[in-house]
């Protein structure tokens, strides 16, 4: 928890306050973070523990943020492929 509190104040962790839901503020990923996350997603849709740790360290994000991004990205991919049919 202490690490997440520090990470929230790090660059790339701006929050959107409009209609915010109580709890953890929404992470606004930087363009560089998104580029690296998308590159990793193209290589492999499911991220392993070691790759999650590597990405978290490289992008200054928590492993939980990486995990959640991949979950959301898989759902987006699923919707896109279903819409294409």
C-alpha positions, 0 to 999 in steps of 0.5 A: 500500500505504501508503494501504491501511495508513492506511485500515485504521486509519480509522473504518469499518474494524473487523475481525472476528477470528473465523476470520479468513483470513490476509491482509487483514482483513475490512472491516466497513462502517458503515451510512452506507457501506453506504447510499451503496454500495447507492444507487450500486448501484441506479443502476448495477450496474457502477461506472466509474473516476471513480465508484469514485474519488468513492465511495472518497474520500467513504466513506474506503475504497480503490478496491479495497474499492469494486471488491470490494464491487460484485463481491460485491453483483453476485453477491448480486443474481444469487443473489437473482434466481435464487432468485426463479425 
